[in-house]
Amino acid sequence: MSIFLHADSRVIVQGMTGLEGMKHTARMLNAGTHIVAGVNPRKAGTTVTFTVEGYGPCADQVHDGPHEVPVYGTVAEAMAATGADVSVIFVPPAYAKDAAYEAIDAGIGTLVMITEGIPVADSTACVNHALNKGVRLIGPNCPGIISPGQSNVGITPADITGPGRIGLVSKSGTLTYQMMFELRDIGFTTCLGIGGDPVIGTTHIDALAAFEADPDTDIVVMIGEIGGDAEERAAAWISENMTKPVVAYVAGFTAPEGKTMGHAGAIVSGSSGTAAAKAQALEAVGVRVGRTPSQTALLAREALQALS
């Protein structure tokens, strides 16, 4: 099994005909993702042909050669024609809110917002609208989600790892990829990049709850970073609800006070939001916290071995 994204997920790409949309649609198709439509009101009624090479862990779900993807004018039309239940947004920040509202109002089940640089007010509106409509929103400013061997929605490289027994949730895209590579011999049920902006749709707690309920996930690796209190809240939730082992890494142990580091939400003010404070909160509830990504991977291996 996996969480939020499965082999039978039918995916729409909003912004598919743009430069980034074209590039990543090709990569997703080559990973075996079941992309059924693109959306662009100016190119409705056309098709886009991609060359599918069939590499990567999901290659058994695709066939080599040309693959045509139809373009529809709206998400609602694409869903009605294809039965799509997932949409991924590759549009510029100025248009991301409208694209998200369109998908949410159409009743999409899961919406992945890759776009970086969306104003916080727009992100807040999108998150609230998704919550009110019961839509799973992942992002914004995130690498997306991959269930290795099943489907890949976003920009995560599909050939880093294969399916396995670890669940991964991370604020950082780069650290998502590194942890996937470090533990590639074991593999993952789902790797979820939730993004590091101040306001995001799916949280650490949402992912932890889903992994806790997934019978194929044995342990969870959680990657956080400085800024905010998401990791502290996750620690409180783990202490009351989690039965599976969790290991963690918090990026930013050497971050200077008052300086934004990478993500818009990664800023330390005084003792609030520091990596040390987050690590302390997690360790207080039994979560082992690595001081480097590689050490965290070793802790994950130890946690798995302890289960056998």
C-alpha positions in Angstrom: 0.0 0.0 0.0 0.9 3.7 0.1 -0.6 7.0 1.2 -2.4 9.6 -0.8 -1.0 8.3 -4.2 -1.5 4.9 -5.7 -0.9 2.9 -8.9 -4.5 3.6 -10.0 -4.4 7.4 -9.4 -5.4 9.3 -12.6 -3.5 12.5 -12.9 -4.2 15.9 -14.5 -1.4 18.4 -15.1 -2.4 22.1 -14.9 0.1 24.0 -16.9 1.2 20.9 -18.8 1.9 22.9 -22.0 4.4 25.3 -20.4 8.1 24.7 -20.2 8.2 23.2 -16.7 4.9 21.4 -17.3 6.2 19.7 -20.4 9.5 18.7 -18.9 8.0 17.2 -15.7 5.1 15.6 -17.5 7.6 13.7 -19.6 9.5 12.6 -16.4 6.3 11.6 -14.6 5.1 9.5 -17.6 8.5 7.9 -17.8 8.1 7.0 -14.1 4.8 5.2 -14.9 2.4 7.9 -13.6 -1.0 7.5 -15.2 -1.3 11.0 -16.6 -4.7 11.3 -18.3 -5.0 15.0 -19.3 -3.5 18.5 -19.3 -5.4 21.7 -18.8 -4.9 24.9 -20.7 -8.0 26.9 -21.9 -6.0 28.4 -24.8 -5.1 24.9 -26.1 -8.3 23.0 -25.4 -9.0 20.3 -27.9 -5.4 19.6 -28.8 -3.1 16.8 -27.8 0.5 16.7 -26.7 2.7 13.8 -27.7 5.4 12.6 -25.3 8.1 10.0 -25.9 7.9 7.5 -23.1 11.2 5.7 -22.5 9.9 3.5 -19.7 12.9 3.9 -17.3 12.6 3.8 -13.5 10.9 1.7 -10.9 7.4 2.3 -12.3 8.3 1.3 -15.8 6.0 -1.8 -15.8 3.0 0.6 -16.0 4.0 2.3 -19.3 5.0 1.3 -22.8 7.9 2.7 -24.8 7.1 5.0 -27.7 4.7 8.0 -28.3 2.1 8.8 -25.7 -0.6 11.3 -26.4 -2.2 13.4 -23.7 -5.3 15.3 -24.4 -5.6 19.0 -23.3 -8.9 20.3 -21.9 -10.0 23.8 -21.2 -10.9 23.3 -17.5 -10.2 20.9 -14.7 -13.9 20.0 -14.5 -13.9 19.0 -18.2 -10.8 17.0 -17.8 -12.2 15.2 -14.8 -15.5 14.4 -16.5 -13.7 13.0 -19.5 -11.0 11.0 -17.8 -12.1 10.2 -14.2 -9.0 12.0 -12.9 -8.7 12.2 -9.1 -5.3 13.9 -8.7 -4.1 17.2 -10.2 -0.6 18.8 -10.1 0.0 22.5 -10.7 2.9 23.8 -12.8 1.9 27.4 -13.3 3.6 30.7 -12.3 2.9 32.1 -8.8 0.6 34.8 -10.0 -1.8 32.3 -11.4 -1.4 29.5 -8.9 -4.3 30.5 -6.6 -6.8 30.6 -9.5 -5.5 27.2 -10.7 -5.9 25.7 -7.2 -9.4 27.1 -6.7 -10.4 25.7 -10.1 -9.2 22.2 -9.2 -10.7 22.4 -5.7 -14.1 23.7 -6.9 -14.1 20.9 -9.5 -13.9 18.3 -6.7 -10.5 16.9 -7.3 -9.5 14.5 -4.6 -5.8 15.4 -4.2 -4.1 18.6 -5.4 -0.3 18.9 -5.5 1.1 22.5 -5.8 4.7 22.5 -7.0 4.9 26.3 -7.6 7.4 28.3 -5.5 7.0 31.9 -4.6 3.2 32.0 -4.1 2.3 34.9 -1.8 1.4 33.8 1.7 -2.1 35.3 1.5 -2.8 33.2 -1.6 -1.4 30.1 0.0 -3.5 30.7 3.1 -6.6 31.1 0.9 -5.9 27.9 -1.0 -5.3 25.9 2.1 -8.5 27.1 3.8 -10.5 26.5 0.6 -9.1 23.0 0.3 -9.9 22.2 3.9 -13.5 23.5 3.5 -14.0 21.4 0.4 -12.4 18.2 1.8 -9.5 18.3 -0.8 -6.1 16.9 0.1 -3.7 19.7 -0.7 0.0 19.0 -0.8 2.3 22.0 -0.9 2.8 24.7 -2.1 6.5 25.0 -2.9 7.1 21.3 -2.6 8.6 18.5 -4.7 5.4 16.5 -4.6 4.7 12.9 -3.8 6.0 9.6 -5.0 4.9 6.0 -4.1 7.8 4.1 -5.7 6.7 1.4 -8.1 3.2 3.0 -8.3 3.1 6.6 -9.3 5.1 9.9 -9.1 3.4 13.3 -9.1 5.8 16.3 -9.0 9.5 16.8 -9.5 11.0 14.0 -7.4 13.5 11.8 -9.4 11.8 8.4 -9.8 15.0 6.4 -10.1 16.5 7.1 -6.7 14.8 4.3 -4.9 12.2 1.5 -5.1 9.3 0.3 -3.1 9.9 -0.8 0.5 8.7 -0.4 4.1 9.7 3.1 5.1 7.4 6.2 5.0 9.1 9.6 4.5 7.7 13.0 5.1 9.9 16.1 4.6 9.8 19.9 4.5 12.8 19.9 2.2 12.9 18.6 -1.3 16.6 18.2 -1.5 16.7 16.3 1.8 13.8 14.1 0.5 16.0 13.0 -2.3 19.0 12.5 -0.1 17.1 10.3 2.3 15.6 8.3 -0.5 19.1 7.7 -1.8 20.6 6.9 1.6 17.9 4.2 2.2 17.5 3.1 -1.5 18.4 -0.5 -0.6 15.4 -0.7 1.7 12.8 1.3 -0.2 9.7 3.3 0.6 6.0 3.1 0.7 5.5 6.8 0.0 7.9 9.8 0.0 6.0 13.0 0.6 7.5 16.5 0.3 5.1 18.9 2.2 7.0 22.1 1.5 8.6 24.6 3.8 6.5 27.7 3.3 4.8 29.3 6.4 1.4 28.0 5.3 1.0 24.5 3.7 -1.8 22.1 3.1 -0.6 18.7 4.3 1.3 18.7 7.5 3.7 16.4 9.3 0.9 15.2 11.5 -1.4 14.4 8.4 1.4 12.3 7.0 2.2 10.6 10.3 -1.4 9.7 10.8 -1.6 8.2 7.2 1.6 6.2 7.7 0.4 5.0 11.1 -2.7 3.6 9.4 -0.8 2.1 6.4 -0.1 -1.6 7.1 2.8 -1.7 4.7 4.7 1.2 6.4 6.9 -0.2 9.3 8.8 3.0 10.3 8.6 6.7 9.4 11.4 9.1 8.7 10.4 12.7 9.4 12.5 15.6 8.2 11.8 19.1 9.6 13.7 22.4 9.6 14.1 25.5 11.6 11.2 28.0 11.9 7.6 27.6 13.2 6.4 24.9 15.6 5.3 22.2 13.2 7.9 19.7 14.6 6.9 20.4 18.2 3.2 19.8 17.3 4.2 16.6 15.5 6.1 15.5 18.6 3.0 16.0 20.8 0.9 14.0 18.3 3.4 11.2 18.2 3.4 10.9 21.9 -0.3 10.3 22.0 -1.0 8.5 18.8 2.0 6.9 17.1 2.8 3.2 17.6 5.3 2.8 14.8 8.9 4.0 15.3 9.8 7.5 14.1 13.2 8.8 13.4 13.8 12.4 12.5 16.2 15.0 11.2 15.9 18.8 11.7 17.8 20.9 9.3 19.4 24.1 10.5 21.4 23.4 13.6 24.0 26.0 12.6 21.5 28.6 11.2 22.1 32.2 12.4 19.3 34.0 14.3 17.0 36.2 12.4 18.1 35.1 8.9 15.7 33.2 6.5 17.4 30.0 5.4 16.1 28.6 2.1 12.4 28.3 2.6 10.2 31.3 3.5 9.2 29.6 6.7 12.7 28.7 7.9 13.6 31.6 10.1 14.7 31.5 13.8 13.8 34.3 16.2 15.4 34.0 19.6 15.0 30.5 21.0 11.8 29.9 19.0 11.9 27.6 16.1 15.5 26.4 16.6 16.7 23.0 15.5 17.9 22.3 19.0 14.5 23.1 20.5 12.8 20.9 17.9 15.1 18.0 18.4 14.6 18.3 22.2 10.8 18.1 21.8 11.1 15.1 19.5 13.6 13.2 21.7 11.4 13.9 24.7 8.7 11.6 23.2 11.1 8.9 22.1 11.9 10.0 18.6 15.6 9.5 17.7 16.9 12.6 16.0 20.0 12.5 13.8 22.4 15.4 13.6 23.1 14.8 9.9 21.0 13.1 7.1 23.4 10.2 7.0 23.2 9.6 10.7 19.4 9.8 10.5 19.5 7.1 7.8 21.6 4.9 10.1 19.0 5.4 12.9 16.3 4.3 10.4 18.2 1.2 9.7 18.6 0.4 13.4 14.8 1.0 13.9 14.0 -1.5 11.2 16.4 -4.0 12.5 14.9 -3.7 15.9 11.5 -4.8 14.5 12.9 -8.0 13.0 
